[in-house]
Amino acid sequence: MRTNTLWTVLGVIAAVVIAWFLVNVLLSLVGFVFKVLLVAIVAVVVFFVLRAVFSRRDVD
């Protein structure tokens, strides 16, 4: 095996390992952002429900 071929194989392996790490980080980040958005939406809905419930009690 020539030295050039060995460096090519090592470069491909390194590229795959780096890509695997980057994809893992990006998917974790996307998952975190999705969770934050979902929590924000649920919090807004709960806020308006609680506000509606307590505003009815004040009128009576």
mmCIF file of the N, C-alpha and C atoms, coordinates in Angstrom:
data_MODEL
# 
_entry.id   MODEL 
# 
loop_
_atom_site.group_PDB 
_atom_site.id 
_atom_site.type_symbol 
_atom_site.label_atom_id 
_atom_site.label_alt_id 
_atom_site.label_comp_id 
_atom_site.label_asym_id 
_atom_site.label_entity_id 
_atom_site.label_seq_id 
_atom_site.pdbx_PDB_ins_code 
_atom_site.Cartn_x 
_atom_site.Cartn_y 
_atom_site.Cartn_z 
_atom_site.occupancy 
_atom_site.B_iso_or_equiv 
_atom_site.pdbx_formal_charge 
_atom_site.auth_seq_id 
_atom_site.auth_comp_id 
_atom_site.auth_asym_id 
_atom_site.auth_atom_id 
_atom_site.pdbx_PDB_model_num 
ATOM 1   N N  . MET A 1 1  ? 0.843   -1.172 0.000  1.00 0.00 ? 1  MET A N  1 
ATOM 2   C CA . MET A 1 1  ? 0.000   0.000  0.000  1.00 0.00 ? 1  MET A CA 1 
ATOM 3   C C  . MET A 1 1  ? 0.891   1.239  0.000  1.00 0.00 ? 1  MET A C  1 
ATOM 4   N N  . ARG A 1 2  ? 0.554   2.181  -0.859 1.00 0.00 ? 2  ARG A N  1 
ATOM 5   C CA . ARG A 1 2  ? 1.344   3.398  -0.955 1.00 0.00 ? 2  ARG A CA 1 
ATOM 6   C C  . ARG A 1 2  ? 0.982   4.368  0.156  1.00 0.00 ? 2  ARG A C  1 
ATOM 7   N N  . THR A 1 3  ? 1.895   5.264  0.462  1.00 0.00 ? 3  THR A N  1 
ATOM 8   C CA . THR A 1 3  ? 1.676   6.243  1.532  1.00 0.00 ? 3  THR A CA 1 
ATOM 9   C C  . THR A 1 3  ? 0.524   7.170  1.190  1.00 0.00 ? 3  THR A C  1 
ATOM 10  N N  . ASN A 1 4  ? 0.395   7.516  -0.085 1.00 0.00 ? 4  ASN A N  1 
ATOM 11  C CA . ASN A 1 4  ? -0.682  8.395  -0.516 1.00 0.00 ? 4  ASN A CA 1 
ATOM 12  C C  . ASN A 1 4  ? -2.038  7.749  -0.259 1.00 0.00 ? 4  ASN A C  1 
ATOM 13  N N  . THR A 1 5  ? -2.164  6.469  -0.530 1.00 0.00 ? 5  THR A N  1 
ATOM 14  C CA . THR A 1 5  ? -3.409  5.742  -0.314 1.00 0.00 ? 5  THR A CA 1 
ATOM 15  C C  . THR A 1 5  ? -3.730  5.664  1.174  1.00 0.00 ? 5  THR A C  1 
ATOM 16  N N  . LEU A 1 6  ? -2.710  5.455  1.986  1.00 0.00 ? 6  LEU A N  1 
ATOM 17  C CA . LEU A 1 6  ? -2.912  5.389  3.432  1.00 0.00 ? 6  LEU A CA 1 
ATOM 18  C C  . LEU A 1 6  ? -3.448  6.712  3.973  1.00 0.00 ? 6  LEU A C  1 
ATOM 19  N N  . TRP A 1 7  ? -2.879  7.831  3.510  1.00 0.00 ? 7  TRP A N  1 
ATOM 20  C CA . TRP A 1 7  ? -3.364  9.130  3.967  1.00 0.00 ? 7  TRP A CA 1 
ATOM 21  C C  . TRP A 1 7  ? -4.784  9.395  3.493  1.00 0.00 ? 7  TRP A C  1 
ATOM 22  N N  . THR A 1 8  ? -5.124  8.907  2.303  1.00 0.00 ? 8  THR A N  1 
ATOM 23  C CA . THR A 1 8  ? -6.486  9.064  1.802  1.00 0.00 ? 8  THR A CA 1 
ATOM 24  C C  . THR A 1 8  ? -7.473  8.306  2.674  1.00 0.00 ? 8  THR A C  1 
ATOM 25  N N  . VAL A 1 9  ? -7.133  7.074  3.021  1.00 0.00 ? 9  VAL A N  1 
ATOM 26  C CA . VAL A 1 9  ? -8.004  6.258  3.875  1.00 0.00 ? 9  VAL A CA 1 
ATOM 27  C C  . VAL A 1 9  ? -8.147  6.909  5.247  1.00 0.00 ? 9  VAL A C  1 
ATOM 28  N N  . LEU A 1 10 ? -7.048  7.370  5.824  1.00 0.00 ? 10 LEU A N  1 
ATOM 29  C CA . LEU A 1 10 ? -7.117  8.036  7.121  1.00 0.00 ? 10 LEU A CA 1 
ATOM 30  C C  . LEU A 1 10 ? -7.931  9.334  7.047  1.00 0.00 ? 10 LEU A C  1 
ATOM 31  N N  . GLY A 1 11 ? -7.802  10.054 5.955  1.00 0.00 ? 11 GLY A N  1 
ATOM 32  C CA . GLY A 1 11 ? -8.591  11.279 5.767  1.00 0.00 ? 11 GLY A CA 1 
ATOM 33  C C  . GLY A 1 11 ? -10.079 10.997 5.678  1.00 0.00 ? 11 GLY A C  1 
ATOM 34  N N  . VAL A 1 12 ? -10.425 9.928  4.978  1.00 0.00 ? 12 VAL A N  1 
ATOM 35  C CA . VAL A 1 12 ? -11.838 9.551  4.870  1.00 0.00 ? 12 VAL A CA 1 
ATOM 36  C C  . VAL A 1 12 ? -12.388 9.146  6.237  1.00 0.00 ? 12 VAL A C  1 
ATOM 37  N N  . ILE A 1 13 ? -11.630 8.389  6.990  1.00 0.00 ? 13 ILE A N  1 
ATOM 38  C CA . ILE A 1 13 ? -12.071 7.971  8.325  1.00 0.00 ? 13 ILE A CA 1 
ATOM 39  C C  . ILE A 1 13 ? -12.234 9.192  9.233  1.00 0.00 ? 13 ILE A C  1 
ATOM 40  N N  . ALA A 1 14 ? -11.278 10.106 9.184  1.00 0.00 ? 14 ALA A N  1 
ATOM 41  C CA . ALA A 1 14 ? -11.378 11.321 9.989  1.00 0.00 ? 14 ALA A CA 1 
ATOM 42  C C  . ALA A 1 14 ? -12.586 12.165 9.579  1.00 0.00 ? 14 ALA A C  1 
ATOM 43  N N  . ALA A 1 15 ? -12.852 12.255 8.286  1.00 0.00 ? 15 ALA A N  1 
ATOM 44  C CA . ALA A 1 15 ? -14.002 13.029 7.809  1.00 0.00 ? 15 ALA A CA 1 
ATOM 45  C C  . ALA A 1 15 ? -15.317 12.417 8.297  1.00 0.00 ? 15 ALA A C  1 
ATOM 46  N N  . VAL A 1 16 ? -15.403 11.097 8.282  1.00 0.00 ? 16 VAL A N  1 
ATOM 47  C CA . VAL A 1 16 ? -16.617 10.426 8.748  1.00 0.00 ? 16 VAL A CA 1 
ATOM 48  C C  . VAL A 1 16 ? -16.811 10.650 10.245 1.00 0.00 ? 16 VAL A C  1 
ATOM 49  N N  . VAL A 1 17 ? -15.745 10.556 11.023 1.00 0.00 ? 17 VAL A N  1 
ATOM 50  C CA . VAL A 1 17 ? -15.844 10.760 12.477 1.00 0.00 ? 17 VAL A CA 1 
ATOM 51  C C  . VAL A 1 17 ? -16.256 12.193 12.787 1.00 0.00 ? 17 VAL A C  1 
ATOM 52  N N  . ILE A 1 18 ? -15.662 13.165 12.115 1.00 0.00 ? 18 ILE A N  1 
ATOM 53  C CA . ILE A 1 18 ? -16.006 14.567 12.335 1.00 0.00 ? 18 ILE A CA 1 
ATOM 54  C C  . ILE A 1 18 ? -17.451 14.837 11.908 1.00 0.00 ? 18 ILE A C  1 
ATOM 55  N N  . ALA A 1 19 ? -17.857 14.302 10.772 1.00 0.00 ? 19 ALA A N  1 
ATOM 56  C CA . ALA A 1 19 ? -19.231 14.490 10.303 1.00 0.00 ? 19 ALA A CA 1 
ATOM 57  C C  . ALA A 1 19 ? -20.221 13.862 11.282 1.00 0.00 ? 19 ALA A C  1 
ATOM 58  N N  . TRP A 1 20 ? -19.904 12.677 11.805 1.00 0.00 ? 20 TRP A N  1 
ATOM 59  C CA . TRP A 1 20 ? -20.773 12.005 12.772 1.00 0.00 ? 20 TRP A CA 1 
ATOM 60  C C  . TRP A 1 20 ? -20.960 12.890 14.008 1.00 0.00 ? 20 TRP A C  1 
ATOM 61  N N  . PHE A 1 21 ? -19.869 13.465 14.514 1.00 0.00 ? 21 PHE A N  1 
ATOM 62  C CA . PHE A 1 21 ? -19.923 14.339 15.682 1.00 0.00 ? 21 PHE A CA 1 
ATOM 63  C C  . PHE A 1 21 ? -20.749 15.591 15.392 1.00 0.00 ? 21 PHE A C  1 
ATOM 64  N N  . LEU A 1 22 ? -20.521 16.228 14.239 1.00 0.00 ? 22 LEU A N  1 
ATOM 65  C CA . LEU A 1 22 ? -21.247 17.447 13.903 1.00 0.00 ? 22 LEU A CA 1 
ATOM 66  C C  . LEU A 1 22 ? -22.740 17.195 13.728 1.00 0.00 ? 22 LEU A C  1 
ATOM 67  N N  . VAL A 1 23 ? -23.095 16.104 13.085 1.00 0.00 ? 23 VAL A N  1 
ATOM 68  C CA . VAL A 1 23 ? -24.510 15.778 12.907 1.00 0.00 ? 23 VAL A CA 1 
ATOM 69  C C  . VAL A 1 23 ? -25.161 15.513 14.262 1.00 0.00 ? 23 VAL A C  1 
ATOM 70  N N  . ASN A 1 24 ? -24.455 14.826 15.141 1.00 0.00 ? 24 ASN A N  1 
ATOM 71  C CA . ASN A 1 24 ? -24.983 14.561 16.475 1.00 0.00 ? 24 ASN A CA 1 
ATOM 72  C C  . ASN A 1 24 ? -25.232 15.863 17.236 1.00 0.00 ? 24 ASN A C  1 
ATOM 73  N N  . VAL A 1 25 ? -24.290 16.794 17.163 1.00 0.00 ? 25 VAL A N  1 
ATOM 74  C CA . VAL A 1 25 ? -24.446 18.082 17.844 1.00 0.00 ? 25 VAL A CA 1 
ATOM 75  C C  . VAL A 1 25 ? -25.598 18.875 17.231 1.00 0.00 ? 25 VAL A C  1 
ATOM 76  N N  . LEU A 1 26 ? -25.681 18.909 15.920 1.00 0.00 ? 26 LEU A N  1 
ATOM 77  C CA . LEU A 1 26 ? -26.744 19.668 15.259 1.00 0.00 ? 26 LEU A CA 1 
ATOM 78  C C  . LEU A 1 26 ? -28.124 19.098 15.571 1.00 0.00 ? 26 LEU A C  1 
ATOM 79  N N  . LEU A 1 27 ? -28.251 17.781 15.581 1.00 0.00 ? 27 LEU A N  1 
ATOM 80  C CA . LEU A 1 27 ? -29.543 17.172 15.902 1.00 0.00 ? 27 LEU A CA 1 
ATOM 81  C C  . LEU A 1 27 ? -29.922 17.426 17.358 1.00 0.00 ? 27 LEU A C  1 
ATOM 82  N N  . SER A 1 28 ? -28.961 17.418 18.249 1.00 0.00 ? 28 SER A N  1 
ATOM 83  C CA . SER A 1 28 ? -29.249 17.742 19.645 1.00 0.00 ? 28 SER A CA 1 
ATOM 84  C C  . SER A 1 28 ? -29.715 19.186 19.776 1.00 0.00 ? 28 SER A C  1 
ATOM 85  N N  . LEU A 1 29 ? -29.066 20.082 19.052 1.00 0.00 ? 29 LEU A N  1 
ATOM 86  C CA . LEU A 1 29 ? -29.448 21.489 19.080 1.00 0.00 ? 29 LEU A CA 1 
ATOM 87  C C  . LEU A 1 29 ? -30.847 21.703 18.523 1.00 0.00 ? 29 LEU A C  1 
ATOM 88  N N  . VAL A 1 30 ? -31.158 21.051 17.421 1.00 0.00 ? 30 VAL A N  1 
ATOM 89  C CA . VAL A 1 30 ? -32.487 21.163 16.825 1.00 0.00 ? 30 VAL A CA 1 
ATOM 90  C C  . VAL A 1 30 ? -33.534 20.605 17.782 1.00 0.00 ? 30 VAL A C  1 
ATOM 91  N N  . GLY A 1 31 ? -33.225 19.489 18.431 1.00 0.00 ? 31 GLY A N  1 
ATOM 92  C CA . GLY A 1 31 ? -34.149 18.913 19.402 1.00 0.00 ? 31 GLY A CA 1 
ATOM 93  C C  . GLY A 1 31 ? -34.383 19.852 20.570 1.00 0.00 ? 31 GLY A C  1 
ATOM 94  N N  . PHE A 1 32 ? -33.334 20.504 21.056 1.00 0.00 ? 32 PHE A N  1 
ATOM 95  C CA . PHE A 1 32 ? -33.465 21.455 22.160 1.00 0.00 ? 32 PHE A CA 1 
ATOM 96  C C  . PHE A 1 32 ? -34.327 22.648 21.754 1.00 0.00 ? 32 PHE A C  1 
ATOM 97  N N  . VAL A 1 33 ? -34.087 23.192 20.568 1.00 0.00 ? 33 VAL A N  1 
ATOM 98  C CA . VAL A 1 33 ? -34.872 24.331 20.090 1.00 0.00 ? 33 VAL A CA 1 
ATOM 99  C C  . VAL A 1 33 ? -36.343 23.933 19.947 1.00 0.00 ? 33 VAL A C  1 
ATOM 100 N N  . PHE A 1 34 ? -36.607 22.739 19.432 1.00 0.00 ? 34 PHE A N  1 
ATOM 101 C CA . PHE A 1 34 ? -37.980 22.258 19.281 1.00 0.00 ? 34 PHE A CA 1 
ATOM 102 C C  . PHE A 1 34 ? -38.651 22.133 20.646 1.00 0.00 ? 34 PHE A C  1 
ATOM 103 N N  . LYS A 1 35 ? -37.946 21.612 21.639 1.00 0.00 ? 35 LYS A N  1 
ATOM 104 C CA . LYS A 1 35 ? -38.508 21.488 22.987 1.00 0.00 ? 35 LYS A CA 1 
ATOM 105 C C  . LYS A 1 35 ? -38.819 22.858 23.576 1.00 0.00 ? 35 LYS A C  1 
ATOM 106 N N  . VAL A 1 36 ? -37.913 23.815 23.381 1.00 0.00 ? 36 VAL A N  1 
ATOM 107 C CA . VAL A 1 36 ? -38.144 25.159 23.912 1.00 0.00 ? 36 VAL A CA 1 
ATOM 108 C C  . VAL A 1 36 ? -39.372 25.792 23.259 1.00 0.00 ? 36 VAL A C  1 
ATOM 109 N N  . LEU A 1 37 ? -39.511 25.638 21.952 1.00 0.00 ? 37 LEU A N  1 
ATOM 110 C CA . LEU A 1 37 ? -40.684 26.181 21.270 1.00 0.00 ? 37 LEU A CA 1 
ATOM 111 C C  . LEU A 1 37 ? -41.968 25.517 21.752 1.00 0.00 ? 37 LEU A C  1 
ATOM 112 N N  . LEU A 1 38 ? -41.933 24.213 21.934 1.00 0.00 ? 38 LEU A N  1 
ATOM 113 C CA . LEU A 1 38 ? -43.105 23.491 22.411 1.00 0.00 ? 38 LEU A CA 1 
ATOM 114 C C  . LEU A 1 38 ? -43.482 23.929 23.824 1.00 0.00 ? 38 LEU A C  1 
ATOM 115 N N  . VAL A 1 39 ? -42.508 24.098 24.690 1.00 0.00 ? 39 VAL A N  1 
ATOM 116 C CA . VAL A 1 39 ? -42.772 24.567 26.052 1.00 0.00 ? 39 VAL A CA 1 
ATOM 117 C C  . VAL A 1 39 ? -43.349 25.978 26.022 1.00 0.00 ? 39 VAL A C  1 
ATOM 118 N N  . ALA A 1 40 ? -42.837 26.831 25.171 1.00 0.00 ? 40 ALA A N  1 
ATOM 119 C CA . ALA A 1 40 ? -43.359 28.196 25.074 1.00 0.00 ? 40 ALA A CA 1 
ATOM 120 C C  . ALA A 1 40 ? -44.817 28.199 24.616 1.00 0.00 ? 40 ALA A C  1 
ATOM 121 N N  . ILE A 1 41 ? -45.156 27.383 23.645 1.00 0.00 ? 41 ILE A N  1 
ATOM 122 C CA . ILE A 1 41 ? -46.534 27.312 23.151 1.00 0.00 ? 41 ILE A CA 1 
ATOM 123 C C  . ILE A 1 41 ? -47.464 26.801 24.242 1.00 0.00 ? 41 ILE A C  1 
ATOM 124 N N  . VAL A 1 42 ? -47.066 25.745 24.934 1.00 0.00 ? 42 VAL A N  1 
ATOM 125 C CA . VAL A 1 42 ? -47.896 25.198 26.006 1.00 0.00 ? 42 VAL A CA 1 
ATOM 126 C C  . VAL A 1 42 ? -48.037 26.214 27.140 1.00 0.00 ? 42 VAL A C  1 
ATOM 127 N N  . ALA A 1 43 ? -46.975 26.929 27.462 1.00 0.00 ? 43 ALA A N  1 
ATOM 128 C CA . ALA A 1 43 ? -47.043 27.936 28.526 1.00 0.00 ? 43 ALA A CA 1 
ATOM 129 C C  . ALA A 1 43 ? -48.015 29.053 28.171 1.00 0.00 ? 43 ALA A C  1 
ATOM 130 N N  . VAL A 1 44 ? -48.029 29.487 26.919 1.00 0.00 ? 44 VAL A N  1 
ATOM 131 C CA . VAL A 1 44 ? -48.960 30.533 26.491 1.00 0.00 ? 44 VAL A CA 1 
ATOM 132 C C  . VAL A 1 44 ? -50.399 30.038 26.590 1.00 0.00 ? 44 VAL A C  1 
ATOM 133 N N  . VAL A 1 45 ? -50.645 28.805 26.156 1.00 0.00 ? 45 VAL A N  1 
ATOM 134 C CA . VAL A 1 45 ? -51.996 28.238 26.238 1.00 0.00 ? 45 VAL A CA 1 
ATOM 135 C C  . VAL A 1 45 ? -52.438 28.133 27.690 1.00 0.00 ? 45 VAL A C  1 
ATOM 136 N N  . VAL A 1 46 ? -51.582 27.629 28.562 1.00 0.00 ? 46 VAL A N  1 
ATOM 137 C CA . VAL A 1 46 ? -51.921 27.502 29.977 1.00 0.00 ? 46 VAL A CA 1 
ATOM 138 C C  . VAL A 1 46 ? -52.152 28.873 30.596 1.00 0.00 ? 46 VAL A C  1 
ATOM 139 N N  . PHE A 1 47 ? -51.353 29.852 30.234 1.00 0.00 ? 47 PHE A N  1 
ATOM 140 C CA . PHE A 1 47 ? -51.542 31.211 30.746 1.00 0.00 ? 47 PHE A CA 1 
ATOM 141 C C  . PHE A 1 47 ? -52.925 31.743 30.403 1.00 0.00 ? 47 PHE A C  1 
ATOM 142 N N  . PHE A 1 48 ? -53.340 31.599 29.143 1.00 0.00 ? 48 PHE A N  1 
ATOM 143 C CA . PHE A 1 48 ? -54.644 32.116 28.752 1.00 0.00 ? 48 PHE A CA 1 
ATOM 144 C C  . PHE A 1 48 ? -55.787 31.331 29.387 1.00 0.00 ? 48 PHE A C  1 
ATOM 145 N N  . VAL A 1 49 ? -55.612 30.040 29.570 1.00 0.00 ? 49 VAL A N  1 
ATOM 146 C CA . VAL A 1 49 ? -56.641 29.239 30.238 1.00 0.00 ? 49 VAL A CA 1 
ATOM 147 C C  . VAL A 1 49 ? -56.780 29.683 31.692 1.00 0.00 ? 49 VAL A C  1 
ATOM 148 N N  . LEU A 1 50 ? -55.664 29.835 32.391 1.00 0.00 ? 50 LEU A N  1 
ATOM 149 C CA . LEU A 1 50 ? -55.716 30.278 33.783 1.00 0.00 ? 50 LEU A CA 1 
ATOM 150 C C  . LEU A 1 50 ? -56.298 31.686 33.892 1.00 0.00 ? 50 LEU A C  1 
ATOM 151 N N  . ARG A 1 51 ? -55.953 32.539 32.974 1.00 0.00 ? 51 ARG A N  1 
ATOM 152 C CA . ARG A 1 51 ? -56.478 33.905 32.990 1.00 0.00 ? 51 ARG A CA 1 
ATOM 153 C C  . ARG A 1 51 ? -57.992 33.897 32.780 1.00 0.00 ? 51 ARG A C  1 
ATOM 154 N N  . ALA A 1 52 ? -58.459 33.036 31.884 1.00 0.00 ? 52 ALA A N  1 
ATOM 155 C CA . ALA A 1 52 ? -59.900 32.943 31.644 1.00 0.00 ? 52 ALA A CA 1 
ATOM 156 C C  . ALA A 1 52 ? -60.617 32.379 32.876 1.00 0.00 ? 52 ALA A C  1 
ATOM 157 N N  . VAL A 1 53 ? -60.020 31.391 33.519 1.00 0.00 ? 53 VAL A N  1 
ATOM 158 C CA . VAL A 1 53 ? -60.645 30.791 34.701 1.00 0.00 ? 53 VAL A CA 1 
ATOM 159 C C  . VAL A 1 53 ? -60.731 31.799 35.839 1.00 0.00 ? 53 VAL A C  1 
ATOM 160 N N  . PHE A 1 54 ? -59.664 32.520 36.102 1.00 0.00 ? 54 PHE A N  1 
ATOM 161 C CA . PHE A 1 54 ? -59.669 33.461 37.217 1.00 0.00 ? 54 PHE A CA 1 
ATOM 162 C C  . PHE A 1 54 ? -60.461 34.730 36.916 1.00 0.00 ? 54 PHE A C  1 
ATOM 163 N N  . SER A 1 55 ? -60.592 35.115 35.680 1.00 0.00 ? 55 SER A N  1 
ATOM 164 C CA . SER A 1 55 ? -61.384 36.295 35.366 1.00 0.00 ? 55 SER A CA 1 
ATOM 165 C C  . SER A 1 55 ? -62.868 36.014 35.529 1.00 0.00 ? 55 SER A C  1 
ATOM 166 N N  . ARG A 1 56 ? -63.309 34.787 35.333 1.00 0.00 ? 56 ARG A N  1 
ATOM 167 C CA . ARG A 1 56 ? -64.711 34.417 35.564 1.00 0.00 ? 56 ARG A CA 1 
ATOM 168 C C  . ARG A 1 56 ? -65.046 34.486 37.042 1.00 0.00 ? 56 ARG A C  1 
ATOM 169 N N  . ARG A 1 57 ? -64.128 34.085 37.898 1.00 0.00 ? 57 ARG A N  1 
ATOM 170 C CA . ARG A 1 57 ? -64.372 34.109 39.344 1.00 0.00 ? 57 ARG A CA 1 
ATOM 171 C C  . ARG A 1 57 ? -64.482 35.533 39.864 1.00 0.00 ? 57 ARG A C  1 
ATOM 172 N N  . ASP A 1 58 ? -63.725 36.472 39.286 1.00 0.00 ? 58 ASP A N  1 
ATOM 173 C CA . ASP A 1 58 ? -63.760 37.853 39.734 1.00 0.00 ? 58 ASP A CA 1 
ATOM 174 C C  . ASP A 1 58 ? -65.079 38.513 39.376 1.00 0.00 ? 58 ASP A C  1 
ATOM 175 N N  . VAL A 1 59 ? -65.708 38.117 38.281 1.00 0.00 ? 59 VAL A N  1 
ATOM 176 C CA . VAL A 1 59 ? -66.969 38.725 37.839 1.00 0.00 ? 59 VAL A CA 1 
ATOM 177 C C  . VAL A 1 59 ? -68.107 38.327 38.762 1.00 0.00 ? 59 VAL A C  1 
ATOM 178 N N  . ASP A 1 60 ? -68.131 37.100 39.256 1.00 0.00 ? 60 ASP A N  1 
ATOM 179 C CA . ASP A 1 60 ? -69.228 36.626 40.109 1.00 0.00 ? 60 ASP A CA 1 
ATOM 180 C C  . ASP A 1 60 ? -69.234 37.315 41.379 1.00 0.00 ? 60 ASP A C  1 
# 
